[in-house]
């Protein structure tokens, strides 16, 4: 598909780039919103285990 109008092609490229970046950021957000709470839970378990050992 060749677009004869240069402005039209640029607009399509911007739209595709924006959509790709949106999808990438959405995937990163979803993965980090799942990973970060688990890391806090794991860290809390380690801290509590060390605290119980030192008591």
TORKOL-4160 file (C-alpha; in steps of 0.2 Angstrom, whole numbers, padded with zeros to 4 digits, m for minus):
55
<pt num="1" X="0000" Y="0000" Z="0000"/>
<pt num="2" X="0008" Y="0016" Z="m0006"/>
<pt num="3" X="0001" Y="0032" Z="0000"/>
<pt num="4" X="0004" Y="0046" Z="m0013"/>
<pt num="5" X="0002" Y="0060" Z="m0001"/>
<pt num="6" X="0018" Y="0063" Z="0010"/>
<pt num="7" X="0008" Y="0071" Z="0024"/>
<pt num="8" X="m0004" Y="0056" Z="0024"/>
<pt num="9" X="0010" Y="0044" Z="0026"/>
<pt num="10" X="0018" Y="0054" Z="0040"/>
<pt num="11" X="0001" Y="0054" Z="0049"/>
<pt num="12" X="m0001" Y="0035" Z="0047"/>
<pt num="13" X="0017" Y="0032" Z="0054"/>
<pt num="14" X="0013" Y="0043" Z="0069"/>
<pt num="15" X="m0003" Y="0034" Z="0072"/>
<pt num="16" X="0006" Y="0017" Z="0071"/>
<pt num="17" X="0020" Y="0023" Z="0082"/>
<pt num="18" X="0008" Y="0030" Z="0095"/>
<pt num="19" X="m0002" Y="0014" Z="0095"/>
<pt num="20" X="0014" Y="0003" Z="0097"/>
<pt num="21" X="0021" Y="0014" Z="0111"/>
<pt num="22" X="0004" Y="0013" Z="0120"/>
<pt num="23" X="0003" Y="m0006" Z="0119"/>
<pt num="24" X="0021" Y="m0007" Z="0125"/>
<pt num="25" X="0018" Y="0004" Z="0140"/>
<pt num="26" X="0002" Y="m0005" Z="0144"/>
<pt num="27" X="0011" Y="m0021" Z="0144"/>
<pt num="28" X="0025" Y="m0014" Z="0155"/>
<pt num="29" X="0012" Y="m0007" Z="0167"/>
<pt num="30" X="0003" Y="m0023" Z="0168"/>
<pt num="31" X="0018" Y="m0033" Z="0171"/>
<pt num="32" X="0026" Y="m0021" Z="0184"/>
<pt num="33" X="0009" Y="m0020" Z="0193"/>
<pt num="34" X="0010" Y="m0038" Z="0196"/>
<pt num="35" X="0029" Y="m0040" Z="0199"/>
<pt num="36" X="0031" Y="m0025" Z="0212"/>
<pt num="37" X="0018" Y="m0031" Z="0225"/>
<pt num="38" X="0026" Y="m0049" Z="0224"/>
<pt num="39" X="0043" Y="m0041" Z="0227"/>
<pt num="40" X="0036" Y="m0032" Z="0242"/>
<pt num="41" X="0028" Y="m0047" Z="0249"/>
<pt num="42" X="0044" Y="m0057" Z="0247"/>
<pt num="43" X="0054" Y="m0044" Z="0255"/>
<pt num="44" X="0042" Y="m0043" Z="0270"/>
<pt num="45" X="0044" Y="m0061" Z="0272"/>
<pt num="46" X="0063" Y="m0060" Z="0273"/>
<pt num="47" X="0063" Y="m0045" Z="0285"/>
<pt num="48" X="0051" Y="m0054" Z="0297"/>
<pt num="49" X="0061" Y="m0070" Z="0296"/>
<pt num="50" X="0077" Y="m0061" Z="0300"/>
<pt num="51" X="0067" Y="m0052" Z="0314"/>
<pt num="52" X="0061" Y="m0068" Z="0322"/>
<pt num="53" X="0078" Y="m0076" Z="0321"/>
<pt num="54" X="0086" Y="m0061" Z="0331"/>
<pt num="55" X="0073" Y="m0060" Z="0344"/>
